Amino acid sequence: MNAKAEKIARILGKTTFKDFRQGFSTRLALDADSDADIKHALGVSQRMTGAMAVYALETHYASTLLHEHHLRRAWDALRGEPKRSSDYPIRRLGCSLAIREHAGLKLSQKELKEWAWILHTNYEAIETSVRASGTWLDDITGRATVAFINAMKEQREKRD
């Protein structure tokens, strides 16, 4: 297991099997960077893209569910739909499942069908909800990733 990935995971209060650096860039390996540099870059990313974007980035790259509650609430607020609507539980479940997938947990079609049965709805409704939330998570993670990479490059330029 990569020692740096473990350091980043410990910053978030957990251990991980997934390297935080996967997916950033082959030109931006973070092995030589300190925890302080990484934390600084995360802070810059948060100022540029918002807390939810950084929460999504950390969820994805550190395989953590630490921020699930905040991400679910942000998705709810973004949707702005009434809580009393009949599809509200489906939207909430879809978001929760999308966050888990974003953290690296793979969901099977069988599991989604089981959730559909539990909520007494069709599979397509759950799948649509998961896809919508997942698209949002991917979008904000992408923005935070770009900001993070740029902040790390700036840190390196200052150091060099």
Rosetta constraint file for C-alpha pairs under 8 A:
AtomPair CA 1 CA 5 HARMONIC 7.74 0.50
AtomPair CA 1 CA 6 HARMONIC 7.72 0.50
AtomPair CA 1 CA 17 HARMONIC 6.98 0.50
AtomPair CA 2 CA 6 HARMONIC 6.54 0.50
AtomPair CA 2 CA 19 HARMONIC 6.80 0.50
AtomPair CA 3 CA 7 HARMONIC 6.33 0.50
AtomPair CA 4 CA 8 HARMONIC 6.33 0.50
AtomPair CA 4 CA 30 HARMONIC 7.87 0.50
AtomPair CA 4 CA 31 HARMONIC 6.22 0.50
AtomPair CA 5 CA 9 HARMONIC 6.13 0.50
AtomPair CA 5 CA 16 HARMONIC 7.32 0.50
AtomPair CA 5 CA 18 HARMONIC 7.28 0.50
AtomPair CA 5 CA 19 HARMONIC 4.96 0.50
AtomPair CA 5 CA 20 HARMONIC 5.46 0.50
AtomPair CA 5 CA 21 HARMONIC 7.42 0.50
AtomPair CA 5 CA 62 HARMONIC 7.72 0.50
AtomPair CA 6 CA 10 HARMONIC 6.04 0.50
AtomPair CA 6 CA 15 HARMONIC 5.90 0.50
AtomPair CA 6 CA 16 HARMONIC 6.40 0.50
AtomPair CA 6 CA 19 HARMONIC 7.98 0.50
AtomPair CA 7 CA 11 HARMONIC 6.37 0.50
AtomPair CA 7 CA 35 HARMONIC 7.27 0.50
AtomPair CA 8 CA 12 HARMONIC 6.77 0.50
AtomPair CA 8 CA 20 HARMONIC 7.17 0.50
AtomPair CA 8 CA 35 HARMONIC 7.18 0.50
AtomPair CA 8 CA 62 HARMONIC 7.31 0.50
AtomPair CA 9 CA 13 HARMONIC 6.34 0.50
AtomPair CA 9 CA 14 HARMONIC 5.30 0.50
AtomPair CA 9 CA 15 HARMONIC 5.11 0.50
AtomPair CA 9 CA 16 HARMONIC 6.02 0.50
AtomPair CA 9 CA 62 HARMONIC 5.85 0.50
AtomPair CA 10 CA 14 HARMONIC 5.09 0.50
AtomPair CA 10 CA 15 HARMONIC 5.99 0.50
AtomPair CA 12 CA 66 HARMONIC 7.69 0.50
AtomPair CA 14 CA 64 HARMONIC 7.64 0.50
AtomPair CA 16 CA 62 HARMONIC 6.48 0.50
AtomPair CA 16 CA 63 HARMONIC 6.46 0.50
AtomPair CA 16 CA 64 HARMONIC 7.81 0.50
AtomPair CA 17 CA 63 HARMONIC 7.86 0.50
AtomPair CA 18 CA 22 HARMONIC 7.78 0.50
AtomPair CA 18 CA 61 HARMONIC 7.12 0.50
AtomPair CA 18 CA 62 HARMONIC 6.50 0.50
AtomPair CA 18 CA 63 HARMONIC 6.49 0.50
AtomPair CA 19 CA 61 HARMONIC 6.88 0.50
AtomPair CA 19 CA 62 HARMONIC 6.99 0.50
AtomPair CA 20 CA 61 HARMONIC 4.43 0.50
AtomPair CA 20 CA 62 HARMONIC 5.23 0.50
AtomPair CA 21 CA 25 HARMONIC 7.79 0.50
AtomPair CA 21 CA 29 HARMONIC 6.85 0.50
AtomPair CA 21 CA 30 HARMONIC 6.87 0.50
AtomPair CA 21 CA 61 HARMONIC 7.00 0.50
AtomPair CA 22 CA 61 HARMONIC 7.14 0.50
AtomPair CA 24 CA 28 HARMONIC 6.92 0.50
AtomPair CA 24 CA 145 HARMONIC 7.09 0.50
AtomPair CA 24 CA 149 HARMONIC 7.45 0.50
AtomPair CA 25 CA 29 HARMONIC 7.18 0.50
AtomPair CA 28 CA 149 HARMONIC 7.55 0.50
AtomPair CA 33 CA 37 HARMONIC 6.13 0.50
AtomPair CA 33 CA 38 HARMONIC 6.96 0.50
AtomPair CA 34 CA 38 HARMONIC 6.44 0.50
AtomPair CA 35 CA 39 HARMONIC 6.03 0.50
AtomPair CA 36 CA 40 HARMONIC 5.96 0.50
AtomPair CA 37 CA 41 HARMONIC 6.16 0.50
AtomPair CA 37 CA 152 HARMONIC 7.16 0.50
AtomPair CA 37 CA 155 HARMONIC 6.85 0.50
AtomPair CA 38 CA 42 HARMONIC 6.20 0.50
AtomPair CA 38 CA 152 HARMONIC 7.22 0.50
AtomPair CA 39 CA 43 HARMONIC 6.18 0.50
AtomPair CA 40 CA 44 HARMONIC 6.23 0.50
AtomPair CA 40 CA 151 HARMONIC 7.95 0.50
AtomPair CA 41 CA 45 HARMONIC 6.07 0.50
AtomPair CA 41 CA 147 HARMONIC 7.99 0.50
AtomPair CA 41 CA 148 HARMONIC 5.37 0.50
AtomPair CA 41 CA 149 HARMONIC 7.75 0.50
AtomPair CA 41 CA 151 HARMONIC 4.98 0.50
AtomPair CA 41 CA 152 HARMONIC 5.66 0.50
AtomPair CA 41 CA 155 HARMONIC 7.87 0.50
AtomPair CA 42 CA 46 HARMONIC 6.15 0.50
AtomPair CA 42 CA 54 HARMONIC 6.92 0.50
AtomPair CA 42 CA 148 HARMONIC 6.03 0.50
AtomPair CA 43 CA 47 HARMONIC 6.33 0.50
AtomPair CA 44 CA 48 HARMONIC 6.24 0.50
AtomPair CA 44 CA 147 HARMONIC 7.34 0.50
AtomPair CA 44 CA 148 HARMONIC 7.16 0.50
AtomPair CA 44 CA 151 HARMONIC 6.49 0.50
AtomPair CA 45 CA 49 HARMONIC 5.85 0.50
AtomPair CA 45 CA 50 HARMONIC 7.36 0.50
AtomPair CA 45 CA 54 HARMONIC 6.69 0.50
AtomPair CA 45 CA 144 HARMONIC 5.66 0.50
AtomPair CA 45 CA 145 HARMONIC 7.78 0.50
AtomPair CA 45 CA 147 HARMONIC 4.95 0.50
AtomPair CA 45 CA 148 HARMONIC 5.21 0.50
AtomPair CA 45 CA 151 HARMONIC 7.24 0.50
AtomPair CA 46 CA 50 HARMONIC 4.62 0.50
AtomPair CA 46 CA 51 HARMONIC 5.09 0.50
AtomPair CA 46 CA 53 HARMONIC 7.09 0.50
AtomPair CA 46 CA 54 HARMONIC 5.69 0.50
AtomPair CA 46 CA 144 HARMONIC 7.38 0.50
AtomPair CA 47 CA 51 HARMONIC 7.60 0.50
AtomPair CA 48 CA 144 HARMONIC 7.95 0.50
AtomPair CA 48 CA 147 HARMONIC 6.92 0.50
AtomPair CA 49 CA 53 HARMONIC 6.01 0.50
AtomPair CA 49 CA 54 HARMONIC 7.47 0.50
AtomPair CA 49 CA 140 HARMONIC 7.83 0.50
AtomPair CA 49 CA 143 HARMONIC 6.68 0.50
AtomPair CA 49 CA 144 HARMONIC 5.93 0.50
AtomPair CA 49 CA 147 HARMONIC 7.45 0.50
AtomPair CA 50 CA 54 HARMONIC 6.76 0.50
AtomPair CA 51 CA 55 HARMONIC 6.08 0.50
AtomPair CA 52 CA 56 HARMONIC 6.09 0.50
AtomPair CA 52 CA 70 HARMONIC 7.46 0.50
AtomPair CA 52 CA 71 HARMONIC 6.40 0.50
AtomPair CA 52 CA 74 HARMONIC 7.37 0.50
AtomPair CA 52 CA 140 HARMONIC 7.58 0.50
AtomPair CA 53 CA 57 HARMONIC 6.19 0.50
AtomPair CA 53 CA 137 HARMONIC 7.84 0.50
AtomPair CA 53 CA 140 HARMONIC 4.74 0.50
AtomPair CA 53 CA 141 HARMONIC 5.46 0.50
AtomPair CA 53 CA 143 HARMONIC 7.13 0.50
AtomPair CA 53 CA 144 HARMONIC 5.47 0.50
AtomPair CA 54 CA 58 HARMONIC 6.06 0.50
AtomPair CA 54 CA 140 HARMONIC 7.99 0.50
AtomPair CA 54 CA 141 HARMONIC 6.94 0.50
AtomPair CA 54 CA 144 HARMONIC 5.73 0.50
AtomPair CA 55 CA 59 HARMONIC 5.99 0.50
AtomPair CA 55 CA 67 HARMONIC 5.93 0.50
AtomPair CA 55 CA 71 HARMONIC 7.34 0.50
AtomPair CA 56 CA 60 HARMONIC 6.15 0.50
AtomPair CA 56 CA 67 HARMONIC 7.71 0.50
AtomPair CA 56 CA 71 HARMONIC 7.37 0.50
AtomPair CA 56 CA 102 HARMONIC 7.96 0.50
AtomPair CA 56 CA 137 HARMONIC 6.22 0.50
AtomPair CA 56 CA 140 HARMONIC 6.90 0.50
AtomPair CA 56 CA 141 HARMONIC 5.41 0.50
AtomPair CA 57 CA 61 HARMONIC 6.04 0.50
AtomPair CA 57 CA 140 HARMONIC 7.84 0.50
AtomPair CA 57 CA 141 HARMONIC 4.80 0.50
AtomPair CA 57 CA 142 HARMONIC 7.83 0.50
AtomPair CA 57 CA 144 HARMONIC 6.40 0.50
AtomPair CA 57 CA 145 HARMONIC 6.75 0.50
AtomPair CA 58 CA 62 HARMONIC 5.31 0.50
AtomPair CA 58 CA 63 HARMONIC 7.30 0.50
AtomPair CA 58 CA 64 HARMONIC 6.98 0.50
AtomPair CA 59 CA 63 HARMONIC 5.33 0.50
AtomPair CA 59 CA 64 HARMONIC 4.80 0.50
AtomPair CA 59 CA 65 HARMONIC 6.05 0.50
AtomPair CA 59 CA 66 HARMONIC 7.31 0.50
AtomPair CA 59 CA 67 HARMONIC 6.86 0.50
AtomPair CA 59 CA 68 HARMONIC 7.96 0.50
AtomPair CA 59 CA 99 HARMONIC 7.73 0.50
AtomPair CA 59 CA 102 HARMONIC 6.78 0.50
AtomPair CA 59 CA 103 HARMONIC 5.21 0.50
AtomPair CA 60 CA 64 HARMONIC 7.15 0.50
AtomPair CA 60 CA 102 HARMONIC 5.23 0.50
AtomPair CA 60 CA 103 HARMONIC 4.51 0.50
AtomPair CA 60 CA 104 HARMONIC 6.88 0.50
AtomPair CA 60 CA 141 HARMONIC 7.86 0.50
AtomPair CA 61 CA 103 HARMONIC 7.25 0.50
AtomPair CA 62 CA 103 HARMONIC 7.41 0.50
AtomPair CA 63 CA 102 HARMONIC 7.89 0.50
AtomPair CA 63 CA 103 HARMONIC 4.34 0.50
AtomPair CA 63 CA 104 HARMONIC 5.99 0.50
AtomPair CA 64 CA 103 HARMONIC 5.90 0.50
AtomPair CA 65 CA 99 HARMONIC 7.67 0.50
AtomPair CA 65 CA 100 HARMONIC 7.12 0.50
AtomPair CA 65 CA 103 HARMONIC 6.83 0.50
AtomPair CA 67 CA 71 HARMONIC 6.22 0.50
AtomPair CA 68 CA 72 HARMONIC 6.06 0.50
AtomPair CA 68 CA 96 HARMONIC 7.30 0.50
AtomPair CA 68 CA 99 HARMONIC 6.59 0.50
AtomPair CA 69 CA 73 HARMONIC 6.27 0.50
AtomPair CA 70 CA 74 HARMONIC 6.13 0.50
AtomPair CA 71 CA 75 HARMONIC 6.15 0.50
AtomPair CA 71 CA 99 HARMONIC 7.82 0.50
AtomPair CA 72 CA 76 HARMONIC 6.21 0.50
AtomPair CA 72 CA 92 HARMONIC 7.20 0.50
AtomPair CA 72 CA 95 HARMONIC 6.22 0.50
AtomPair CA 72 CA 96 HARMONIC 6.65 0.50
AtomPair CA 73 CA 77 HARMONIC 6.19 0.50
AtomPair CA 74 CA 78 HARMONIC 6.00 0.50
AtomPair CA 75 CA 79 HARMONIC 6.14 0.50
AtomPair CA 75 CA 95 HARMONIC 7.36 0.50
AtomPair CA 75 CA 133 HARMONIC 7.36 0.50
AtomPair CA 76 CA 80 HARMONIC 6.34 0.50
AtomPair CA 76 CA 81 HARMONIC 7.64 0.50
AtomPair CA 76 CA 92 HARMONIC 7.60 0.50
AtomPair CA 81 CA 85 HARMONIC 7.81 0.50
AtomPair CA 82 CA 88 HARMONIC 7.66 0.50
AtomPair CA 83 CA 88 HARMONIC 5.80 0.50
AtomPair CA 84 CA 88 HARMONIC 6.79 0.50
AtomPair CA 87 CA 91 HARMONIC 6.33 0.50
AtomPair CA 88 CA 92 HARMONIC 6.25 0.50
AtomPair CA 89 CA 93 HARMONIC 6.06 0.50
AtomPair CA 89 CA 119 HARMONIC 7.92 0.50
AtomPair CA 90 CA 94 HARMONIC 5.91 0.50
AtomPair CA 90 CA 119 HARMONIC 7.49 0.50
AtomPair CA 90 CA 125 HARMONIC 7.28 0.50
AtomPair CA 90 CA 126 HARMONIC 6.15 0.50
AtomPair CA 90 CA 129 HARMONIC 6.91 0.50
AtomPair CA 91 CA 95 HARMONIC 6.15 0.50
AtomPair CA 91 CA 126 HARMONIC 7.69 0.50
AtomPair CA 91 CA 129 HARMONIC 5.51 0.50
AtomPair CA 91 CA 130 HARMONIC 7.84 0.50
AtomPair CA 92 CA 96 HARMONIC 6.28 0.50
AtomPair CA 93 CA 97 HARMONIC 6.09 0.50
AtomPair CA 93 CA 126 HARMONIC 7.70 0.50
AtomPair CA 93 CA 129 HARMONIC 7.96 0.50
AtomPair CA 93 CA 130 HARMONIC 7.88 0.50
AtomPair CA 94 CA 98 HARMONIC 6.04 0.50
AtomPair CA 94 CA 126 HARMONIC 5.87 0.50
AtomPair CA 94 CA 127 HARMONIC 7.30 0.50
AtomPair CA 94 CA 128 HARMONIC 7.87 0.50
AtomPair CA 94 CA 129 HARMONIC 4.68 0.50
AtomPair CA 94 CA 130 HARMONIC 4.14 0.50
AtomPair CA 94 CA 131 HARMONIC 7.80 0.50
AtomPair CA 94 CA 133 HARMONIC 6.83 0.50
AtomPair CA 95 CA 99 HARMONIC 6.16 0.50
AtomPair CA 95 CA 129 HARMONIC 6.86 0.50
AtomPair CA 95 CA 130 HARMONIC 5.80 0.50
AtomPair CA 95 CA 133 HARMONIC 5.21 0.50
AtomPair CA 95 CA 134 HARMONIC 7.45 0.50
AtomPair CA 96 CA 100 HARMONIC 6.37 0.50
AtomPair CA 97 CA 101 HARMONIC 6.26 0.50
AtomPair CA 97 CA 107 HARMONIC 7.95 0.50
AtomPair CA 97 CA 130 HARMONIC 6.35 0.50
AtomPair CA 98 CA 102 HARMONIC 6.03 0.50
AtomPair CA 98 CA 130 HARMONIC 5.10 0.50
AtomPair CA 98 CA 131 HARMONIC 7.20 0.50
AtomPair CA 98 CA 133 HARMONIC 5.96 0.50
AtomPair CA 98 CA 134 HARMONIC 5.11 0.50
AtomPair CA 99 CA 103 HARMONIC 6.27 0.50
AtomPair CA 99 CA 133 HARMONIC 7.89 0.50
AtomPair CA 99 CA 134 HARMONIC 7.18 0.50
AtomPair CA 99 CA 137 HARMONIC 7.60 0.50
AtomPair CA 100 CA 104 HARMONIC 6.55 0.50
AtomPair CA 100 CA 105 HARMONIC 5.49 0.50
AtomPair CA 100 CA 106 HARMONIC 7.84 0.50
AtomPair CA 101 CA 105 HARMONIC 4.64 0.50
AtomPair CA 101 CA 106 HARMONIC 5.51 0.50
AtomPair CA 101 CA 107 HARMONIC 6.86 0.50
AtomPair CA 102 CA 134 HARMONIC 7.22 0.50
AtomPair CA 102 CA 137 HARMONIC 7.43 0.50
AtomPair CA 102 CA 138 HARMONIC 7.97 0.50
AtomPair CA 107 CA 111 HARMONIC 6.34 0.50
AtomPair CA 107 CA 112 HARMONIC 7.20 0.50
AtomPair CA 108 CA 112 HARMONIC 6.52 0.50
AtomPair CA 109 CA 113 HARMONIC 6.15 0.50
AtomPair CA 110 CA 114 HARMONIC 6.20 0.50
AtomPair CA 111 CA 115 HARMONIC 6.31 0.50
AtomPair CA 112 CA 116 HARMONIC 6.17 0.50
AtomPair CA 112 CA 123 HARMONIC 6.50 0.50
AtomPair CA 112 CA 126 HARMONIC 6.82 0.50
AtomPair CA 112 CA 127 HARMONIC 7.14 0.50
AtomPair CA 113 CA 117 HARMONIC 6.20 0.50
AtomPair CA 113 CA 122 HARMONIC 7.64 0.50
AtomPair CA 113 CA 123 HARMONIC 5.24 0.50
AtomPair CA 114 CA 118 HARMONIC 6.26 0.50
AtomPair CA 115 CA 119 HARMONIC 6.21 0.50
AtomPair CA 115 CA 126 HARMONIC 7.73 0.50
AtomPair CA 116 CA 120 HARMONIC 5.87 0.50
AtomPair CA 116 CA 121 HARMONIC 5.05 0.50
AtomPair CA 116 CA 122 HARMONIC 5.45 0.50
AtomPair CA 116 CA 123 HARMONIC 5.24 0.50
AtomPair CA 116 CA 125 HARMONIC 7.89 0.50
AtomPair CA 116 CA 126 HARMONIC 6.36 0.50
AtomPair CA 117 CA 121 HARMONIC 6.21 0.50
AtomPair CA 117 CA 122 HARMONIC 7.28 0.50
AtomPair CA 117 CA 123 HARMONIC 7.99 0.50
AtomPair CA 121 CA 125 HARMONIC 7.03 0.50
AtomPair CA 121 CA 126 HARMONIC 7.92 0.50
AtomPair CA 122 CA 126 HARMONIC 7.04 0.50
AtomPair CA 123 CA 127 HARMONIC 6.17 0.50
AtomPair CA 124 CA 128 HARMONIC 5.92 0.50
AtomPair CA 125 CA 129 HARMONIC 6.23 0.50
AtomPair CA 126 CA 130 HARMONIC 6.18 0.50
AtomPair CA 127 CA 131 HARMONIC 6.08 0.50
AtomPair CA 128 CA 132 HARMONIC 6.14 0.50
AtomPair CA 129 CA 133 HARMONIC 6.28 0.50
AtomPair CA 130 CA 134 HARMONIC 5.91 0.50
AtomPair CA 131 CA 135 HARMONIC 6.04 0.50
AtomPair CA 132 CA 136 HARMONIC 6.49 0.50
AtomPair CA 133 CA 137 HARMONIC 6.25 0.50
AtomPair CA 134 CA 138 HARMONIC 6.07 0.50
AtomPair CA 135 CA 139 HARMONIC 6.14 0.50
AtomPair CA 136 CA 140 HARMONIC 6.32 0.50
AtomPair CA 137 CA 141 HARMONIC 5.93 0.50
AtomPair CA 138 CA 142 HARMONIC 6.01 0.50
AtomPair CA 139 CA 143 HARMONIC 6.47 0.50
AtomPair CA 140 CA 144 HARMONIC 6.21 0.50
AtomPair CA 141 CA 145 HARMONIC 5.96 0.50
AtomPair CA 142 CA 146 HARMONIC 6.33 0.50
AtomPair CA 143 CA 147 HARMONIC 6.40 0.50
AtomPair CA 144 CA 148 HARMONIC 5.97 0.50
AtomPair CA 145 CA 149 HARMONIC 6.10 0.50
AtomPair CA 146 CA 150 HARMONIC 6.20 0.50
AtomPair CA 147 CA 151 HARMONIC 6.10 0.50
AtomPair CA 148 CA 152 HARMONIC 6.15 0.50
AtomPair CA 149 CA 153 HARMONIC 6.21 0.50
AtomPair CA 150 CA 154 HARMONIC 6.27 0.50
AtomPair CA 151 CA 155 HARMONIC 6.21 0.50
AtomPair CA 152 CA 156 HARMONIC 6.26 0.50
AtomPair CA 153 CA 157 HARMONIC 6.22 0.50
AtomPair CA 154 CA 158 HARMONIC 6.27 0.50
AtomPair CA 155 CA 159 HARMONIC 6.25 0.50
AtomPair CA 156 CA 160 HARMONIC 6.04 0.50
